[in-house]
Amino acid sequence: MSSKYIVVFKKSASQEEVQKYADEVNANGGSVTNVYDSVLKTDSFLNSRACKAMA
């Protein structure tokens, strides 16, 4: 069973940083299916096992 996660970056994250992260996820067998540029911009970061592995 695959897991799905919502990752929210800090407001200070650049579009390039977000794209780099998405590229890393995709390159490591994950799949970024949706990117919302402004809807979820907050100062919080929701982490997952996949995110921790990328750090």
Backbone as CSV, one residue per row, in Angstrom:
resi,resn,N_x,N_y,N_z,CA_x,CA_y,CA_z,C_x,C_y,C_z
1,MET,0.843,-1.172,0.000,0.000,0.000,0.000,0.892,1.241,0.000
2,SER,0.632,2.149,-0.901,1.435,3.363,-0.947,0.898,4.395,0.036
3,SER,1.785,5.228,0.492,1.412,6.290,1.420,1.404,7.613,0.684
4,LYS,0.509,8.494,1.094,0.445,9.829,0.518,0.693,10.836,1.623
5,TYR,1.403,11.895,1.283,1.762,12.915,2.250,1.490,14.289,1.677
6,ILE,1.201,15.215,2.547,1.138,16.623,2.187,2.347,17.285,2.835
7,VAL,3.140,17.942,2.020,4.328,18.631,2.508,4.096,20.121,2.298
8,VAL,4.258,20.886,3.356,4.087,22.333,3.287,5.422,22.975,3.629
9,PHE,5.932,23.765,2.725,7.207,24.447,2.947,6.977,25.787,3.634
10,LYS,8.019,26.267,4.260,7.968,27.590,4.878,7.801,28.652,3.797
11,LYS,7.260,29.796,4.191,7.091,30.900,3.240,8.403,31.291,2.583
12,SER,9.480,31.117,3.308,10.783,31.534,2.796,11.354,30.587,1.738
13,ALA,10.748,29.431,1.529,11.252,28.482,0.526,11.023,29.051,-0.870
14,SER,12.086,29.041,-1.658,11.966,29.544,-3.030,11.318,28.492,-3.925
15,GLN,10.826,28.934,-5.056,10.238,28.005,-6.025,11.284,26.998,-6.487
16,GLU,12.529,27.437,-6.580,13.613,26.545,-6.996,13.857,25.458,-5.958
17,GLU,13.785,25.807,-4.673,13.964,24.815,-3.611,12.840,23.785,-3.628
18,VAL,11.633,24.249,-3.836,10.483,23.338,-3.899,10.635,22.401,-5.093
19,GLN,11.028,22.941,-6.238,11.211,22.113,-7.433,12.332,21.108,-7.246
20,LYS,13.417,21.528,-6.602,14.536,20.613,-6.346,14.070,19.444,-5.476
21,TYR,13.303,19.744,-4.440,12.777,18.699,-3.556,11.878,17.748,-4.343
22,ALA,10.977,18.296,-5.154,10.078,17.463,-5.955,10.874,16.567,-6.904
23,ASP,11.914,17.117,-7.515,12.766,16.331,-8.409,13.455,15.194,-7.657
24,GLU,13.910,15.464,-6.431,14.567,14.428,-5.618,13.586,13.324,-5.243
25,VAL,12.374,13.706,-4.884,11.351,12.710,-4.549,11.091,11.820,-5.758
26,ASN,10.883,12.437,-6.914,10.609,11.673,-8.132,11.785,10.782,-8.518
27,ALA,13.002,11.259,-8.341,14.199,10.488,-8.695,14.412,9.296,-7.771
28,ASN,13.814,9.335,-6.586,13.998,8.260,-5.603,12.771,7.363,-5.480
29,GLY,11.974,7.304,-6.528,10.849,6.375,-6.559,9.545,6.926,-6.036
30,GLY,9.547,8.165,-5.578,8.308,8.791,-5.124,7.585,9.431,-6.290
31,SER,6.492,10.072,-5.989,5.727,10.731,-7.038,5.072,11.985,-6.476
32,VAL,5.461,13.124,-7.016,4.817,14.382,-6.651,3.673,14.571,-7.642
33,THR,2.451,14.535,-7.121,1.293,14.577,-8.018,0.660,15.952,-8.140
34,ASN,0.774,16.781,-7.112,0.193,18.124,-7.150,1.113,19.100,-6.449
35,VAL,1.230,20.291,-7.024,1.980,21.367,-6.396,1.085,22.602,-6.412
36,TYR,0.872,23.172,-5.250,0.063,24.379,-5.120,0.987,25.488,-4.668
37,ASP,1.180,26.480,-5.497,2.171,27.516,-5.235,1.814,28.474,-4.111
38,SER,0.561,28.771,-3.910,0.249,29.787,-2.903,-0.799,29.372,-1.881
39,VAL,-1.532,28.328,-2.126,-2.629,27.938,-1.248,-2.166,27.588,0.158
40,LEU,-1.056,26.867,0.285,-0.621,26.373,1.586,0.645,27.044,2.102
41,LYS,0.996,28.204,1.616,2.215,28.876,2.088,2.020,29.324,3.526
42,THR,2.738,28.672,4.445,2.661,28.999,5.862,4.057,28.924,6.451
43,ASP,4.163,29.102,7.750,5.447,28.950,8.412,5.603,27.572,9.022
44,SER,4.761,26.633,8.647,4.858,25.285,9.198,5.381,24.327,8.144
45,PHE,5.918,23.218,8.599,6.439,22.198,7.706,5.947,20.853,8.200
46,LEU,5.187,20.174,7.390,4.690,18.853,7.743,5.664,17.835,7.174
47,ASN,6.262,17.056,8.050,7.315,16.144,7.621,6.781,14.713,7.528
48,SER,7.428,13.925,6.733,7.062,12.518,6.573,8.339,11.685,6.571
49,ARG,8.172,10.377,6.577,9.348,9.519,6.497,10.124,9.815,5.222
50,ALA,9.440,10.052,4.132,10.110,10.354,2.867,10.887,11.658,2.977
51,CYS,10.298,12.654,3.611,10.970,13.938,3.775,12.201,13.790,4.637
52,LYS,12.094,13.038,5.716,13.224,12.841,6.612,14.365,12.153,5.874
53,ALA,14.031,11.231,5.001,15.055,10.514,4.245,15.780,11.442,3.292
54,MET,15.101,12.494,2.833,15.689,13.423,1.887,16.572,14.453,2.585
55,ALA,16.387,14.642,3.877,17.115,15.693,4.590,18.565,15.336,4.797
